[in-house]
Amino acid sequence: MSRPHVLLTRRWPLAVETYLADRYALTINSDDRPMDEAALIEAMRTHDAICPTVSDTVGAAVIEAAGARARIIGNYGVGYNHVDVAACERAGIALTNTPDVLTDATADLALTLILMVARRAGEGERMVRAGAWPGWAPTQMIGSELKGKTLGLIGFGRIAQATAARAHHGFGMRIVYSAPRRQPAEIEAAVSATHEPSVEALLAQADFVSLHCPGGAATHHLIDAARLAIMKPSAILINTARGTVVDEAALAAALAAGTIAGAGLDVYEAEPQVNAALLRLENVVLLPHLGSATTETRIAMGMRVAANLEAFFAGTAPPDRVA
């Protein structure tokens, strides 16, 4: 019996590629660049499974391509708003993701951004590299401490809760959150979190606002000019969720005008392009989508995809099926 043909749209950690190659007829996109629509359509016609990443747009034209052979899309990542879920359902193609395994790495990065912006680490590092540091001075690069400050979390799933635990227990921060559903009392109690009934109520009081909500139409530009205006002038915005949640043009204007004090971004509206106005600002830290970028996490993500493929081809329900 021939082995299923599986395509990886990007390079994955070697340990995962080796594991998959031992079990499947594996095709790897060795160029490691995002595949265009035509290439993805061809892959759907020649493989039993395709495994995309957030850098791939898997739209209806790809999923519903005539002669499509693939019956499962094993997404490498927890977010899947780059895949047309409705088209998967129409075509009867299974879609899986990789929940749980990104939690700690992404929470760590959210705290990294909070600290970098609060302590002006990006500005300081650029000053030193440019040879422009004149030496220590009592009023140079004054930033903000975290202890006693309020961290507002928009969304309160696993990653937000892990971020809250680090901030509350590690730095003595007060936690407030806004989410469509209030969490059970024991989850709130673990980090002394207070639920706010609206995003606006949270924004008005938070010293730091960290985004942990999914992408998609429901959250597109959730943070816009009107909501940025609600925030404190001393507040800092952090985004490790999805770039489309923030109106980047409005954010750049707010940072330039002093409407808010700073921002830390790991995701962008049109990755890998970044709004040019943000690039010119000193009070924003910009990272290249590093949320899950640890060896341990990236391997775990790949093995989660492998588990879904194994279940599917064995005729059982994939554990992480989302469509």
Wavefront OBJ file of the C-alpha trace (Angstrom):
o trace
v 0.000 0.000 0.000
v 1.426 3.381 -1.012
v 2.079 5.941 1.663
v 0.001 9.141 1.729
v 1.592 12.130 0.016
v 2.060 15.063 2.385
v 3.256 18.581 1.575
v 4.890 21.022 3.980
v 4.518 24.545 2.583
v 7.579 25.781 4.546
v 10.639 24.242 6.217
v 9.870 22.786 9.646
v 12.294 21.733 12.391
v 14.481 18.882 11.156
v 13.268 16.505 13.862
v 9.695 16.874 12.610
v 10.612 16.651 8.928
v 12.510 13.426 9.654
v 9.603 11.988 11.627
v 7.147 12.732 8.800
v 9.517 11.505 6.079
v 9.706 8.117 7.819
v 5.923 7.752 7.593
v 4.788 9.543 4.441
v 5.812 10.406 0.913
v 6.897 13.854 2.043
v 7.312 16.925 -0.126
v 9.063 19.919 1.455
v 9.037 23.411 -0.001
v 12.809 23.720 0.143
v 12.728 27.351 -1.047
v 11.036 28.161 2.294
v 9.040 31.011 0.777
v 5.252 31.386 0.883
v 3.601 29.442 -1.925
v 1.317 31.357 -4.272
v -2.240 30.361 -5.091
v -1.296 28.434 -8.234
v 1.283 26.372 -6.361
v -1.167 25.610 -3.564
v -3.841 24.539 -6.052
v -1.357 22.180 -7.695
v -0.424 20.814 -4.274
v -4.091 20.126 -3.514
v -4.289 18.076 -6.726
v -1.128 16.038 -6.132
v -1.079 15.409 -2.370
v -3.304 13.704 0.166
v -2.551 16.350 2.812
v -1.150 19.845 2.782
v 0.299 21.465 5.877
v 0.291 25.266 5.637
v 1.487 27.975 7.996
v 0.263 31.462 8.851
v 2.269 32.770 5.880
v 0.037 30.881 3.420
v -3.374 32.077 2.243
v -5.488 28.974 1.700
v -8.635 30.435 0.205
v -11.722 28.955 -1.429
v -10.048 28.789 -4.850
v -7.356 26.539 -3.399
v -9.644 24.364 -1.297
v -12.320 23.914 -3.942
v -9.943 23.439 -6.875
v -11.220 21.019 -9.479
v -9.589 17.637 -9.145
v -8.401 18.260 -5.603
v -6.944 15.138 -4.016
v -6.099 16.432 -0.551
v -8.620 15.541 2.151
v -6.927 17.135 5.150
v -5.230 20.476 5.828
v -2.928 20.140 8.833
v -2.286 23.729 9.857
v 1.054 24.434 11.557
v -0.192 26.880 14.188
v -3.093 27.473 16.513
v -4.621 30.346 14.495
v -6.278 29.425 11.207
v -7.926 32.599 9.937
v -5.672 32.326 6.845
v -7.659 29.213 5.847
v -11.206 29.474 4.476
v -13.040 27.332 7.027
v -16.379 27.524 5.223
v -14.761 26.269 2.010
v -13.240 23.344 3.937
v -16.678 22.437 5.236
v -18.257 22.694 1.781
v -15.538 20.533 0.262
v -15.540 17.995 3.099
v -11.869 18.626 3.807
v -10.697 18.247 7.400
v -8.859 21.199 8.958
v -6.739 20.823 12.086
v -4.606 23.173 14.161
v -2.045 22.947 16.995
v -3.552 24.228 20.257
v -1.970 24.182 23.739
v 1.683 23.870 22.695
v 2.258 27.595 21.960
v 1.036 28.884 25.320
v 4.226 29.365 27.297
v 6.379 30.628 24.432
v 3.826 33.249 23.395
v 3.186 34.357 26.981
v 6.934 34.742 27.465
v 7.104 36.926 24.372
v 4.214 39.102 25.531
v 6.159 39.777 28.744
v 9.287 40.401 26.689
v 7.480 43.129 24.751
v 5.952 44.615 27.908
v 9.397 44.897 29.495
v 11.093 46.147 26.344
v 8.618 48.977 25.835
v 8.293 49.855 29.528
v 12.069 50.093 29.951
v 12.682 51.581 26.493
v 15.031 48.731 25.650
v 14.550 49.043 21.895
v 15.506 52.717 21.936
v 18.486 52.048 24.177
v 19.804 49.206 22.060
v 19.556 51.327 18.902
v 21.409 54.177 20.637
v 24.287 51.907 21.666
v 24.568 50.250 18.240
v 24.588 53.669 16.545
v 27.512 54.776 18.700
v 25.328 57.587 20.056
v 25.390 56.720 23.770
v 27.050 59.607 25.641
v 27.323 57.674 28.900
v 25.139 57.280 31.967
v 22.984 60.225 33.039
v 20.343 60.518 35.810
v 17.512 61.423 33.422
v 18.455 59.245 30.455
v 16.026 56.660 29.085
v 13.599 56.885 32.003
v 11.014 54.143 31.721
v 8.280 52.580 33.826
v 8.200 49.806 36.415
v 5.605 47.032 36.259
v 4.907 46.534 39.938
v 1.494 47.848 40.930
v 0.509 48.637 37.344
v -2.678 47.347 35.717
v -2.403 44.852 32.877
v -5.523 44.644 30.720
v -5.944 41.492 28.660
v -8.333 41.449 25.708
v -9.197 37.786 25.431
v -8.590 35.416 28.326
v -7.740 32.027 26.882
v -4.703 29.904 27.694
v -2.078 32.362 26.445
v -3.695 35.345 28.159
v -3.974 33.392 31.402
v -0.311 32.380 31.203
v 0.632 36.005 30.534
v -1.474 37.090 33.506
v 0.237 34.557 35.788
v 3.678 35.823 34.825
v 2.652 39.463 35.235
v 0.767 39.036 38.521
v 2.974 36.579 40.368
v 6.273 37.657 38.831
v 5.847 41.418 38.697
v 3.020 42.227 41.089
v 0.692 43.564 38.414
v -3.060 43.945 38.802
v -5.007 41.938 36.195
v -8.202 42.941 34.403
v -9.626 41.222 31.343
v -12.346 41.504 28.735
v -13.645 38.440 26.918
v -16.907 37.263 25.348
v -17.343 34.744 28.174
v -16.383 35.270 31.789
v -14.020 32.637 33.126
v -14.851 30.489 36.180
v -14.124 32.002 39.575
v -11.160 29.697 40.234
v -9.379 30.849 37.053
v -9.906 34.500 37.979
v -8.771 33.830 41.549
v -5.512 32.231 40.379
v -4.289 35.659 39.199
v -6.704 37.918 41.149
v -8.259 38.910 37.815
v -11.243 41.206 37.437
v -13.619 40.816 34.500
v -14.584 44.022 32.711
v -17.908 44.101 30.845
v -16.518 45.978 27.831
v -13.287 46.639 25.972
v -13.790 50.352 26.636
v -13.956 49.835 30.405
v -10.709 47.901 30.276
v -8.891 50.412 28.071
v -9.744 53.327 30.327
v -7.940 51.876 33.345
v -5.115 49.709 31.982
v -1.477 50.812 32.053
v -0.633 47.973 29.663
v -3.066 46.418 27.175
v -2.148 43.004 25.772
v -4.154 41.485 22.914
v -4.968 37.760 22.997
v -7.989 37.447 20.720
v -8.320 35.521 17.446
v -8.151 37.111 14.018
v -11.020 37.299 11.557
v -13.883 39.603 10.717
v -15.193 39.837 14.284
v -11.952 41.348 15.603
v -10.768 43.266 12.533
v -9.427 46.643 13.754
v -10.783 45.984 17.230
v -8.196 48.534 18.334
v -8.886 51.596 16.207
v -8.484 55.356 16.610
v -11.562 55.681 18.818
v -10.416 52.990 21.227
v -6.826 54.214 21.284
v -8.195 57.598 22.372
v -9.765 55.943 25.423
v -6.410 54.672 26.680
v -4.247 56.551 29.170
v -1.551 58.800 27.649
v 0.941 56.707 29.636
v -0.460 53.370 28.398
v 1.349 50.759 26.316
v -0.276 48.427 23.746
v 1.074 44.895 23.143
v 0.013 42.655 20.250
v 1.081 39.020 20.007
v -2.307 37.888 18.637
v -3.066 38.775 15.002
v -1.992 41.860 13.083
v -5.478 42.593 11.777
v -6.766 43.218 15.313
v -5.002 46.618 15.272
v -5.500 49.484 12.823
v -1.796 50.129 12.232
v -2.294 53.551 10.663
v -4.347 54.666 13.655
v -1.772 53.204 16.042
v 1.094 55.028 14.327
v -0.837 58.297 14.539
v -1.606 57.724 18.224
v 2.029 56.968 19.029
v 3.264 60.003 17.117
v 0.729 62.310 18.802
v 1.340 60.970 22.313
v -2.194 59.617 22.591
v -0.542 56.539 24.110
v 3.046 56.164 25.288
v 4.238 53.107 23.419
v 3.558 49.794 21.718
v 5.153 46.398 21.249
v 4.170 44.389 18.157
v 5.010 40.866 17.052
v 2.334 40.619 14.329
v 1.242 42.912 11.506
v -1.694 43.558 9.215
v 0.136 42.721 5.975
v 3.044 40.530 7.053
v 5.876 40.709 6.213
v 5.210 44.356 5.311
v 5.108 46.753 8.250
v 3.394 50.145 8.184
v 6.104 52.643 7.209
v 4.987 55.152 9.825
v 5.629 52.597 12.584
v 9.170 52.038 11.325
v 9.981 55.715 11.882
v 8.858 55.784 15.522
v 11.112 55.287 18.546
v 8.330 54.416 20.994
v 7.401 51.105 19.382
v 9.219 47.762 19.553
v 8.822 45.669 16.389
v 9.566 41.926 16.379
v 9.336 39.510 13.401
v 6.483 37.228 14.564
v 8.496 35.354 17.181
v 5.614 34.279 19.444
v 6.155 30.533 19.034
v 9.820 30.737 18.028
v 11.460 28.382 20.496
v 12.966 25.049 19.574
v 10.704 23.233 21.996
v 7.513 24.877 20.762
v 8.165 24.626 17.045
v 8.937 20.904 17.375
v 5.829 20.397 19.519
v 3.724 22.177 16.894
v 5.017 19.862 14.179
v 4.400 16.769 16.265
v 0.857 17.963 16.929
v 0.303 18.156 13.161
v 1.793 14.666 12.847
v -0.647 13.308 15.437
v -3.569 14.772 13.506
v -2.354 13.288 10.231
v -1.813 9.875 11.822
v -5.329 9.815 13.243
v -6.887 10.960 9.963
v -5.096 8.402 7.794
v -5.896 5.692 10.352
v -9.586 6.491 9.892
v -10.123 8.027 13.321
v -11.017 11.577 14.353
v -8.044 13.980 14.402
v -7.698 15.295 17.986
v -7.442 18.946 16.896
v -10.024 19.080 14.112
v -11.590 22.552 13.771
v -13.559 21.953 10.559
l 1 2 3 4 5 6 7 8 9 10 11 12 13 14 15 16 17 18 19 20 21 22 23 24 25 26 27 28 29 30 31 32 33 34 35 36 37 38 39 40 41 42 43 44 45 46 47 48 49 50 51 52 53 54 55 56 57 58 59 60 61 62 63 64 65 66 67 68 69 70 71 72 73 74 75 76 77 78 79 80 81 82 83 84 85 86 87 88 89 90 91 92 93 94 95 96 97 98 99 100 101 102 103 104 105 106 107 108 109 110 111 112 113 114 115 116 117 118 119 120 121 122 123 124 125 126 127 128 129 130 131 132 133 134 135 136 137 138 139 140 141 142 143 144 145 146 147 148 149 150 151 152 153 154 155 156 157 158 159 160 161 162 163 164 165 166 167 168 169 170 171 172 173 174 175 176 177 178 179 180 181 182 183 184 185 186 187 188 189 190 191 192 193 194 195 196 197 198 199 200 201 202 203 204 205 206 207 208 209 210 211 212 213 214 215 216 217 218 219 220 221 222 223 224 225 226 227 228 229 230 231 232 233 234 235 236 237 238 239 240 241 242 243 244 245 246 247 248 249 250 251 252 253 254 255 256 257 258 259 260 261 262 263 264 265 266 267 268 269 270 271 272 273 274 275 276 277 278 279 280 281 282 283 284 285 286 287 288 289 290 291 292 293 294 295 296 297 298 299 300 301 302 303 304 305 306 307 308 309 310 311 312 313 314 315 316 317 318 319 320 321 322 323
